[in-house]
Structures are given as structure tokens and as C-alpha cells.
Amino acid sequence: MQTMAYNTSKGALIAMTRALAGGMGHAQHQRQCDLPRLLSVEDDAGSRSSRIGADVLELTPLGRLGGDEDLKGSVVFLASEASRHITGQALAVDGGCSAI
């Protein structure tokens, strides 16, 4: 129950992305979304995600939190000509969390 709002909003984002892709494909407009999870960010004290517990990392198959460097490749790919035949997709950048 603690993640109901998060899960619902992520599902809505995926559904909206697919609906936009289906409705705008005829005009050669592509729609994708990246789905990052638990990214490590600098807080005011300069420590990285100090409030995220070890139990969260244990549930992440890659064993670490992602960061902005982990998102760059997917964003560049989806914005490039290399993804010209991809639309309506959600790319999970989550360290394998969606695989378990």
C-alpha cells in the first residue's frame, strides 16, 4: 500500500505515452518515456542519498542506485535518429528492479 500512488502514476505515464504514440504516429511524432527509479542525488549536506537504507539496495539487482550518468544514454538514444522506428515505449532505467 505504501507505493500505490507511485505505481499508479507510473502506470498512467506508460498508458499516456502509448496513447500519444498511437494518436500522433500518422504525423511522424514519436513518444517515449524513461522510467528511472531511485536515483542517487546530492542533498544539501553533499552526501549521496544518505536516507536510503541498505534494504532498498538489497532489492536492486545491480546493487546500487542510479544517477544522472545512467540516464544519459537512454535519453540520447531516444532523442536520436537511431530510435526513429520506436514509439510508445517505456524504458525502465532501474537497475533491474522491474525484472524481479
Backbone atoms as SQL, in Angstrom:
CREATE TABLE atoms (id INTEGER PRIMARY KEY, chain TEXT, resi INTEGER, resn TEXT, atom TEXT, x REAL, y REAL, z REAL);
INSERT INTO atoms VALUES
  (1, 'A', 1, 'MET', 'N', 0.808, -1.200, 0.000),
  (2, 'A', 1, 'MET', 'CA', 0.000, 0.000, 0.000),
  (3, 'A', 1, 'MET', 'C', 0.852, 1.265, 0.000),
  (4, 'A', 2, 'GLN', 'N', 2.095, 1.178, 0.483),
  (5, 'A', 2, 'GLN', 'CA', 2.933, 2.364, 0.576),
  (6, 'A', 2, 'GLN', 'C', 3.313, 2.916, -0.788),
  (7, 'A', 3, 'THR', 'N', 3.289, 2.087, -1.809),
  (8, 'A', 3, 'THR', 'CA', 3.711, 2.547, -3.135),
  (9, 'A', 3, 'THR', 'C', 2.544, 2.667, -4.113),
  (10, 'A', 4, 'MET', 'N', 1.312, 2.642, -3.621),
  (11, 'A', 4, 'MET', 'CA', 0.155, 2.656, -4.505),
  (12, 'A', 4, 'MET', 'C', 0.127, 3.903, -5.397),
  (13, 'A', 5, 'ALA', 'N', 0.324, 5.075, -4.839),
  (14, 'A', 5, 'ALA', 'CA', 0.293, 6.301, -5.637),
  (15, 'A', 5, 'ALA', 'C', 1.431, 6.315, -6.659),
  (16, 'A', 6, 'TYR', 'N', 2.603, 5.887, -6.238),
  (17, 'A', 6, 'TYR', 'CA', 3.761, 5.836, -7.144),
  (18, 'A', 6, 'TYR', 'C', 3.496, 4.880, -8.305),
  (19, 'A', 7, 'ASN', 'N', 3.055, 3.662, -7.980),
  (20, 'A', 7, 'ASN', 'CA', 2.795, 2.663, -9.013),
  (21, 'A', 7, 'ASN', 'C', 1.674, 3.091, -9.951),
  (22, 'A', 8, 'THR', 'N', 0.630, 3.689, -9.405),
  (23, 'A', 8, 'THR', 'CA', -0.491, 4.156, -10.215),
  (24, 'A', 8, 'THR', 'C', -0.053, 5.258, -11.164),
  (25, 'A', 9, 'SER', 'N', 0.728, 6.206, -10.674),
  (26, 'A', 9, 'SER', 'CA', 1.169, 7.305, -11.540),
  (27, 'A', 9, 'SER', 'C', 2.123, 6.812, -12.621),
  (28, 'A', 10, 'LYS', 'N', 2.972, 5.838, -12.308),
  (29, 'A', 10, 'LYS', 'CA', 3.887, 5.299, -13.310),
  (30, 'A', 10, 'LYS', 'C', 3.094, 4.545, -14.379),
  (31, 'A', 11, 'GLY', 'N', 2.083, 3.794, -13.979),
  (32, 'A', 11, 'GLY', 'CA', 1.217, 3.104, -14.932),
  (33, 'A', 11, 'GLY', 'C', 0.464, 4.086, -15.821),
  (34, 'A', 12, 'ALA', 'N', 0.023, 5.183, -15.237),
  (35, 'A', 12, 'ALA', 'CA', -0.669, 6.210, -16.012),
  (36, 'A', 12, 'ALA', 'C', 0.269, 6.855, -17.035),
  (37, 'A', 13, 'LEU', 'N', 1.524, 7.072, -16.653),
  (38, 'A', 13, 'LEU', 'CA', 2.501, 7.650, -17.580),
  (39, 'A', 13, 'LEU', 'C', 2.746, 6.724, -18.770),
  (40, 'A', 14, 'ILE', 'N', 2.838, 5.422, -18.506),
  (41, 'A', 14, 'ILE', 'CA', 3.029, 4.450, -19.589),
  (42, 'A', 14, 'ILE', 'C', 1.818, 4.450, -20.515),
  (43, 'A', 15, 'ALA', 'N', 0.615, 4.430, -19.946),
  (44, 'A', 15, 'ALA', 'CA', -0.605, 4.431, -20.755),
  (45, 'A', 15, 'ALA', 'C', -0.719, 5.714, -21.577),
  (46, 'A', 16, 'MET', 'N', -0.377, 6.853, -20.982),
  (47, 'A', 16, 'MET', 'CA', -0.436, 8.122, -21.708),
  (48, 'A', 16, 'MET', 'C', 0.573, 8.138, -22.855),
  (49, 'A', 17, 'THR', 'N', 1.770, 7.612, -22.618),
  (50, 'A', 17, 'THR', 'CA', 2.791, 7.556, -23.660),
  (51, 'A', 17, 'THR', 'C', 2.300, 6.730, -24.839),
  (52, 'A', 18, 'ARG', 'N', 1.705, 5.588, -24.571),
  (53, 'A', 18, 'ARG', 'CA', 1.186, 4.730, -25.641),
  (54, 'A', 18, 'ARG', 'C', 0.034, 5.395, -26.384),
  (55, 'A', 19, 'ALA', 'N', -0.861, 6.055, -25.659),
  (56, 'A', 19, 'ALA', 'CA', -1.989, 6.739, -26.299),
  (57, 'A', 19, 'ALA', 'C', -1.501, 7.878, -27.187),
  (58, 'A', 20, 'LEU', 'N', -0.534, 8.647, -26.715),
  (59, 'A', 20, 'LEU', 'CA', 0.020, 9.733, -27.527),
  (60, 'A', 20, 'LEU', 'C', 0.703, 9.191, -28.773),
  (61, 'A', 21, 'ALA', 'N', 1.436, 8.094, -28.621),
  (62, 'A', 21, 'ALA', 'CA', 2.127, 7.495, -29.765),
  (63, 'A', 21, 'ALA', 'C', 1.118, 7.023, -30.806),
  (64, 'A', 22, 'GLY', 'N', 0.050, 6.377, -30.363),
  (65, 'A', 22, 'GLY', 'CA', -0.968, 5.892, -31.288),
  (66, 'A', 22, 'GLY', 'C', -1.723, 7.018, -31.970),
  (67, 'A', 23, 'GLY', 'N', -1.956, 8.086, -31.247),
  (68, 'A', 23, 'GLY', 'CA', -2.713, 9.205, -31.800),
  (69, 'A', 23, 'GLY', 'C', -1.906, 10.158, -32.655),
  (70, 'A', 24, 'MET', 'N', -0.586, 10.134, -32.526),
  (71, 'A', 24, 'MET', 'CA', 0.234, 11.108, -33.241),
  (72, 'A', 24, 'MET', 'C', 1.202, 10.464, -34.236),
  (73, 'A', 25, 'GLY', 'N', 1.180, 9.147, -34.336),
  (74, 'A', 25, 'GLY', 'CA', 2.100, 8.453, -35.228),
  (75, 'A', 25, 'GLY', 'C', 1.944, 8.843, -36.678),
  (76, 'A', 26, 'HIS', 'N', 0.718, 9.117, -37.102),
  (77, 'A', 26, 'HIS', 'CA', 0.485, 9.484, -38.503),
  (78, 'A', 26, 'HIS', 'C', 1.225, 10.757, -38.890),
  (79, 'A', 27, 'ALA', 'N', 1.517, 11.605, -37.918),
  (80, 'A', 27, 'ALA', 'CA', 2.240, 12.849, -38.177),
  (81, 'A', 27, 'ALA', 'C', 3.743, 12.676, -37.949),
  (82, 'A', 28, 'GLN', 'N', 4.189, 11.424, -37.816),
  (83, 'A', 28, 'GLN', 'CA', 5.598, 11.090, -37.593),
  (84, 'A', 28, 'GLN', 'C', 6.129, 11.654, -36.277),
  (85, 'A', 29, 'HIS', 'N', 5.241, 11.778, -35.290),
  (86, 'A', 29, 'HIS', 'CA', 5.662, 12.193, -33.951),
  (87, 'A', 29, 'HIS', 'C', 5.882, 10.947, -33.112),
  (88, 'A', 30, 'GLN', 'N', 7.028, 10.857, -32.484),
  (89, 'A', 30, 'GLN', 'CA', 7.336, 9.720, -31.620),
  (90, 'A', 30, 'GLN', 'C', 7.115, 10.111, -30.168),
  (91, 'A', 31, 'ARG', 'N', 6.694, 9.164, -29.380),
  (92, 'A', 31, 'ARG', 'CA', 6.516, 9.383, -27.948),
  (93, 'A', 31, 'ARG', 'C', 7.131, 8.216, -27.205),
  (94, 'A', 32, 'GLN', 'N', 8.053, 8.503, -26.297),
  (95, 'A', 32, 'GLN', 'CA', 8.680, 7.531, -25.424),
  (96, 'A', 32, 'GLN', 'C', 8.754, 8.123, -24.028),
  (97, 'A', 33, 'CYS', 'N', 9.046, 7.285, -23.069),
  (98, 'A', 33, 'CYS', 'CA', 9.326, 7.805, -21.732),
  (99, 'A', 33, 'CYS', 'C', 10.394, 6.942, -21.070),
  (100, 'A', 34, 'ASP', 'N', 11.239, 7.581, -20.295),
  (101, 'A', 34, 'ASP', 'CA', 12.211, 6.893, -19.456),
  (102, 'A', 34, 'ASP', 'C', 11.572, 6.733, -18.085),
  (103, 'A', 35, 'LEU', 'N', 11.794, 5.595, -17.474),
  (104, 'A', 35, 'LEU', 'CA', 11.239, 5.326, -16.151),
  (105, 'A', 35, 'LEU', 'C', 12.366, 5.091, -15.151),
  (106, 'A', 36, 'PRO', 'N', 12.996, 6.164, -14.675),
  (107, 'A', 36, 'PRO', 'CA', 14.065, 5.976, -13.694),
  (108, 'A', 36, 'PRO', 'C', 13.492, 5.587, -12.340),
  (109, 'A', 37, 'ARG', 'N', 14.298, 4.933, -11.544),
  (110, 'A', 37, 'ARG', 'CA', 13.872, 4.563, -10.197),
  (111, 'A', 37, 'ARG', 'C', 15.022, 4.767, -9.228),
  (112, 'A', 38, 'LEU', 'N', 14.721, 5.388, -8.131),
  (113, 'A', 38, 'LEU', 'CA', 15.679, 5.553, -7.036),
  (114, 'A', 38, 'LEU', 'C', 17.035, 6.057, -7.491),
  (115, 'A', 39, 'LEU', 'N', 17.025, 7.239, -8.064),
  (116, 'A', 39, 'LEU', 'CA', 18.282, 7.833, -8.492),
  (117, 'A', 39, 'LEU', 'C', 18.979, 8.484, -7.315),
  (118, 'A', 40, 'SER', 'N', 20.266, 8.377, -7.302),
  (119, 'A', 40, 'SER', 'CA', 21.077, 8.979, -6.262),
  (120, 'A', 40, 'SER', 'C', 21.258, 10.461, -6.584),
  (121, 'A', 41, 'VAL', 'N', 20.998, 11.306, -5.619),
  (122, 'A', 41, 'VAL', 'CA', 21.138, 12.754, -5.830),
  (123, 'A', 41, 'VAL', 'C', 21.904, 13.360, -4.660),
  (124, 'A', 42, 'GLU', 'N', 22.537, 14.480, -4.940),
  (125, 'A', 42, 'GLU', 'CA', 23.234, 15.207, -3.881),
  (126, 'A', 42, 'GLU', 'C', 22.200, 15.923, -3.013),
  (127, 'A', 43, 'ASP', 'N', 22.315, 15.807, -1.695),
  (128, 'A', 43, 'ASP', 'CA', 21.438, 16.579, -0.827),
  (129, 'A', 43, 'ASP', 'C', 22.193, 17.817, -0.329),
  (130, 'A', 44, 'ASP', 'N', 21.553, 18.581, 0.525),
  (131, 'A', 44, 'ASP', 'CA', 22.150, 19.834, 0.994),
  (132, 'A', 44, 'ASP', 'C', 23.487, 19.630, 1.697),
  (133, 'A', 45, 'ALA', 'N', 23.641, 18.509, 2.360),
  (134, 'A', 45, 'ALA', 'CA', 24.889, 18.249, 3.081),
  (135, 'A', 45, 'ALA', 'C', 25.978, 17.692, 2.171),
  (136, 'A', 46, 'GLY', 'N', 25.615, 17.382, 0.911),
  (137, 'A', 46, 'GLY', 'CA', 26.607, 16.868, -0.022),
  (138, 'A', 46, 'GLY', 'C', 26.761, 15.358, -0.001),
  (139, 'A', 47, 'SER', 'N', 26.035, 14.666, 0.877),
  (140, 'A', 47, 'SER', 'CA', 26.135, 13.203, 0.895),
  (141, 'A', 47, 'SER', 'C', 25.130, 12.616, -0.095),
  (142, 'A', 48, 'ARG', 'N', 25.472, 11.466, -0.657),
  (143, 'A', 48, 'ARG', 'CA', 24.612, 10.867, -1.671),
  (144, 'A', 48, 'ARG', 'C', 23.572, 9.968, -1.027),
  (145, 'A', 49, 'SER', 'N', 22.317, 10.365, -1.159),
  (146, 'A', 49, 'SER', 'CA', 21.172, 9.552, -0.749),
  (147, 'A', 49, 'SER', 'C', 21.355, 8.882, 0.601),
  (148, 'A', 50, 'SER', 'N', 21.769, 9.650, 1.575),
  (149, 'A', 50, 'SER', 'CA', 22.063, 9.084, 2.886),
  (150, 'A', 50, 'SER', 'C', 20.819, 8.508, 3.565),
  (151, 'A', 51, 'ARG', 'N', 19.641, 8.947, 3.161),
  (152, 'A', 51, 'ARG', 'CA', 18.414, 8.464, 3.800),
  (153, 'A', 51, 'ARG', 'C', 17.892, 7.161, 3.199),
  (154, 'A', 52, 'ILE', 'N', 18.506, 6.667, 2.125),
  (155, 'A', 52, 'ILE', 'CA', 18.052, 5.418, 1.506),
  (156, 'A', 52, 'ILE', 'C', 18.741, 4.267, 2.231),
  (157, 'A', 53, 'GLY', 'N', 17.959, 3.349, 2.747),
  (158, 'A', 53, 'GLY', 'CA', 18.503, 2.268, 3.555),
  (159, 'A', 53, 'GLY', 'C', 19.137, 1.153, 2.747),
  (160, 'A', 54, 'ALA', 'N', 19.895, 0.331, 3.439),
  (161, 'A', 54, 'ALA', 'CA', 20.562, -0.809, 2.807),
  (162, 'A', 54, 'ALA', 'C', 19.556, -1.810, 2.271),
  (163, 'A', 55, 'ASP', 'N', 18.347, -1.866, 2.878),
  (164, 'A', 55, 'ASP', 'CA', 17.339, -2.813, 2.413),
  (165, 'A', 55, 'ASP', 'C', 16.882, -2.498, 0.988),
  (166, 'A', 56, 'VAL', 'N', 16.862, -1.213, 0.611),
  (167, 'A', 56, 'VAL', 'CA', 16.486, -0.834, -0.754),
  (168, 'A', 56, 'VAL', 'C', 17.551, -1.322, -1.728),
  (169, 'A', 57, 'LEU', 'N', 18.798, -1.157, -1.376),
  (170, 'A', 57, 'LEU', 'CA', 19.882, -1.612, -2.241),
  (171, 'A', 57, 'LEU', 'C', 19.888, -3.135, -2.392),
  (172, 'A', 58, 'GLU', 'N', 19.494, -3.841, -1.338),
  (173, 'A', 58, 'GLU', 'CA', 19.417, -5.301, -1.420),
  (174, 'A', 58, 'GLU', 'C', 18.377, -5.755, -2.435),
  (175, 'A', 59, 'LEU', 'N', 17.341, -4.968, -2.631),
  (176, 'A', 59, 'LEU', 'CA', 16.262, -5.312, -3.568),
  (177, 'A', 59, 'LEU', 'C', 16.572, -4.870, -4.997),
  (178, 'A', 60, 'THR', 'N', 17.691, -4.216, -5.201),
  (179, 'A', 60, 'THR', 'CA', 18.081, -3.753, -6.525),
  (180, 'A', 60, 'THR', 'C', 19.115, -4.729, -7.086),
  (181, 'A', 61, 'PRO', 'N', 18.780, -5.462, -8.154),
  (182, 'A', 61, 'PRO', 'CA', 19.688, -6.476, -8.687),
  (183, 'A', 61, 'PRO', 'C', 21.105, -5.976, -8.980),
  (184, 'A', 62, 'LEU', 'N', 21.253, -4.756, -9.460),
  (185, 'A', 62, 'LEU', 'CA', 22.607, -4.256, -9.728),
  (186, 'A', 62, 'LEU', 'C', 23.317, -3.774, -8.465),
  (187, 'A', 63, 'GLY', 'N', 22.588, -3.694, -7.344),
  (188, 'A', 63, 'GLY', 'CA', 23.204, -3.390, -6.061),
  (189, 'A', 63, 'GLY', 'C', 23.656, -1.957, -5.865),
  (190, 'A', 64, 'ARG', 'N', 23.116, -1.040, -6.639),
  (191, 'A', 64, 'ARG', 'CA', 23.474, 0.373, -6.466),
  (192, 'A', 64, 'ARG', 'C', 22.333, 1.244, -6.964),
  (193, 'A', 65, 'LEU', 'N', 22.329, 2.487, -6.533),
  (194, 'A', 65, 'LEU', 'CA', 21.358, 3.444, -7.033),
  (195, 'A', 65, 'LEU', 'C', 21.874, 4.033, -8.332),
  (196, 'A', 66, 'GLY', 'N', 20.978, 4.356, -9.225),
  (197, 'A', 66, 'GLY', 'CA', 21.378, 5.002, -10.470),
  (198, 'A', 66, 'GLY', 'C', 21.618, 6.486, -10.248),
  (199, 'A', 67, 'GLY', 'N', 22.189, 7.115, -11.240),
  (200, 'A', 67, 'GLY', 'CA', 22.437, 8.550, -11.187),
  (201, 'A', 67, 'GLY', 'C', 22.206, 9.166, -12.553),
  (202, 'A', 68, 'ASP', 'N', 22.511, 10.428, -12.665),
  (203, 'A', 68, 'ASP', 'CA', 22.266, 11.116, -13.940),
  (204, 'A', 68, 'ASP', 'C', 23.068, 10.506, -15.082),
  (205, 'A', 69, 'GLU', 'N', 24.234, 9.975, -14.797),
  (206, 'A', 69, 'GLU', 'CA', 25.036, 9.331, -15.841),
  (207, 'A', 69, 'GLU', 'C', 24.331, 8.106, -16.413),
  (208, 'A', 70, 'ASP', 'N', 23.547, 7.430, -15.585),
  (209, 'A', 70, 'ASP', 'CA', 22.842, 6.234, -16.029),
  (210, 'A', 70, 'ASP', 'C', 21.670, 6.566, -16.947),
  (211, 'A', 71, 'LEU', 'N', 21.137, 7.757, -16.850),
  (212, 'A', 71, 'LEU', 'CA', 20.014, 8.167, -17.699),
  (213, 'A', 71, 'LEU', 'C', 20.459, 8.730, -19.045),
  (214, 'A', 72, 'LYS', 'N', 21.657, 9.262, -19.111),
  (215, 'A', 72, 'LYS', 'CA', 22.108, 9.957, -20.321),
  (216, 'A', 72, 'LYS', 'C', 22.013, 9.105, -21.576),
  (217, 'A', 73, 'GLY', 'N', 22.450, 7.866, -21.521),
  (218, 'A', 73, 'GLY', 'CA', 22.455, 7.016, -22.706),
  (219, 'A', 73, 'GLY', 'C', 21.073, 6.771, -23.255),
  (220, 'A', 74, 'SER', 'N', 20.120, 6.485, -22.376),
  (221, 'A', 74, 'SER', 'CA', 18.761, 6.218, -22.854),
  (222, 'A', 74, 'SER', 'C', 18.109, 7.468, -23.420),
  (223, 'A', 75, 'VAL', 'N', 18.343, 8.598, -22.796),
  (224, 'A', 75, 'VAL', 'CA', 17.761, 9.851, -23.285),
  (225, 'A', 75, 'VAL', 'C', 18.360, 10.223, -24.641),
  (226, 'A', 76, 'VAL', 'N', 19.662, 10.107, -24.783),
  (227, 'A', 76, 'VAL', 'CA', 20.320, 10.424, -26.057),
  (228, 'A', 76, 'VAL', 'C', 19.828, 9.472, -27.152),
  (229, 'A', 77, 'PHE', 'N', 19.731, 8.179, -26.827),
  (230, 'A', 77, 'PHE', 'CA', 19.239, 7.209, -27.803),
  (231, 'A', 77, 'PHE', 'C', 17.819, 7.539, -28.257),
  (232, 'A', 78, 'LEU', 'N', 16.912, 7.768, -27.304),
  (233, 'A', 78, 'LEU', 'CA', 15.520, 8.031, -27.673),
  (234, 'A', 78, 'LEU', 'C', 15.347, 9.351, -28.412),
  (235, 'A', 79, 'ALA', 'N', 16.259, 10.283, -28.206),
  (236, 'A', 79, 'ALA', 'CA', 16.179, 11.567, -28.911),
  (237, 'A', 79, 'ALA', 'C', 16.890, 11.544, -30.259),
  (238, 'A', 80, 'SER', 'N', 17.583, 10.444, -30.565),
  (239, 'A', 80, 'SER', 'CA', 18.389, 10.384, -31.784),
  (240, 'A', 80, 'SER', 'C', 17.645, 9.700, -32.929),
  (241, 'A', 81, 'GLU', 'N', 18.232, 9.783, -34.099),
  (242, 'A', 81, 'GLU', 'CA', 17.707, 9.134, -35.296),
  (243, 'A', 81, 'GLU', 'C', 17.735, 7.608, -35.152),
  (244, 'A', 82, 'ALA', 'N', 18.569, 7.098, -34.271),
  (245, 'A', 82, 'ALA', 'CA', 18.662, 5.654, -34.069),
  (246, 'A', 82, 'ALA', 'C', 17.360, 5.048, -33.544),
  (247, 'A', 83, 'SER', 'N', 16.504, 5.866, -32.945),
  (248, 'A', 83, 'SER', 'CA', 15.230, 5.370, -32.413),
  (249, 'A', 83, 'SER', 'C', 14.048, 5.758, -33.299),
  (250, 'A', 84, 'ARG', 'N', 14.298, 6.014, -34.559),
  (251, 'A', 84, 'ARG', 'CA', 13.250, 6.548, -35.446),
  (252, 'A', 84, 'ARG', 'C', 12.073, 5.603, -35.661),
  (253, 'A', 85, 'HIS', 'N', 12.236, 4.318, -35.384),
  (254, 'A', 85, 'HIS', 'CA', 11.130, 3.377, -35.567),
  (255, 'A', 85, 'HIS', 'C', 10.629, 2.850, -34.218),
  (256, 'A', 86, 'ILE', 'N', 10.866, 3.615, -33.177),
  (257, 'A', 86, 'ILE', 'CA', 10.422, 3.266, -31.828),
  (258, 'A', 86, 'ILE', 'C', 9.461, 4.340, -31.359),
  (259, 'A', 87, 'THR', 'N', 8.284, 3.930, -30.939),
  (260, 'A', 87, 'THR', 'CA', 7.330, 4.881, -30.377),
  (261, 'A', 87, 'THR', 'C', 6.411, 4.170, -29.400),
  (262, 'A', 88, 'GLY', 'N', 5.932, 4.903, -28.419),
  (263, 'A', 88, 'GLY', 'CA', 5.016, 4.349, -27.434),
  (264, 'A', 88, 'GLY', 'C', 5.646, 3.414, -26.428),
  (265, 'A', 89, 'GLN', 'N', 6.951, 3.506, -26.248),
  (266, 'A', 89, 'GLN', 'CA', 7.655, 2.592, -25.360),
  (267, 'A', 89, 'GLN', 'C', 8.091, 3.272, -24.075),
  (268, 'A', 90, 'ALA', 'N', 8.165, 2.480, -23.029),
  (269, 'A', 90, 'ALA', 'CA', 8.670, 2.937, -21.742),
  (270, 'A', 90, 'ALA', 'C', 9.950, 2.161, -21.454),
  (271, 'A', 91, 'LEU', 'N', 11.026, 2.864, -21.249),
  (272, 'A', 91, 'LEU', 'CA', 12.322, 2.245, -20.996),
  (273, 'A', 91, 'LEU', 'C', 12.644, 2.364, -19.507),
  (274, 'A', 92, 'ALA', 'N', 12.684, 1.239, -18.824),
  (275, 'A', 92, 'ALA', 'CA', 12.972, 1.229, -17.393),
  (276, 'A', 92, 'ALA', 'C', 14.477, 1.348, -17.174),
  (277, 'A', 93, 'VAL', 'N', 14.885, 2.394, -16.512),
  (278, 'A', 93, 'VAL', 'CA', 16.287, 2.603, -16.138),
  (279, 'A', 93, 'VAL', 'C', 16.301, 2.484, -14.616),
  (280, 'A', 94, 'ASP', 'N', 16.314, 1.219, -14.158),
  (281, 'A', 94, 'ASP', 'CA', 16.037, 0.984, -12.734),
  (282, 'A', 94, 'ASP', 'C', 16.954, -0.043, -12.067),
  (283, 'A', 95, 'GLY', 'N', 18.067, -0.368, -12.679),
  (284, 'A', 95, 'GLY', 'CA', 18.994, -1.310, -12.066),
  (285, 'A', 95, 'GLY', 'C', 18.465, -2.728, -11.959),
  (286, 'A', 96, 'GLY', 'N', 17.417, -3.024, -12.695),
  (287, 'A', 96, 'GLY', 'CA', 16.844, -4.362, -12.703),
  (288, 'A', 96, 'GLY', 'C', 15.653, -4.555, -11.781),
  (289, 'A', 97, 'CYS', 'N', 15.208, -3.489, -11.115),
  (290, 'A', 97, 'CYS', 'CA', 14.093, -3.612, -10.160),
  (291, 'A', 97, 'CYS', 'C', 12.816, -4.100, -10.822),
  (292, 'A', 98, 'SER', 'N', 12.562, -3.697, -12.043),
  (293, 'A', 98, 'SER', 'CA', 11.320, -4.124, -12.712),
  (294, 'A', 98, 'SER', 'C', 11.414, -5.557, -13.189),
  (295, 'A', 99, 'ALA', 'N', 12.585, -6.161, -13.145),
  (296, 'A', 99, 'ALA', 'CA', 12.759, -7.540, -13.591),
  (297, 'A', 99, 'ALA', 'C', 12.451, -8.545, -12.487),
  (298, 'A', 100, 'ILE', 'N', 12.366, -8.067, -11.253),
  (299, 'A', 100, 'ILE', 'CA', 12.114, -9.012, -10.150),
  (300, 'A', 100, 'ILE', 'C', 10.693, -8.933, -9.675);
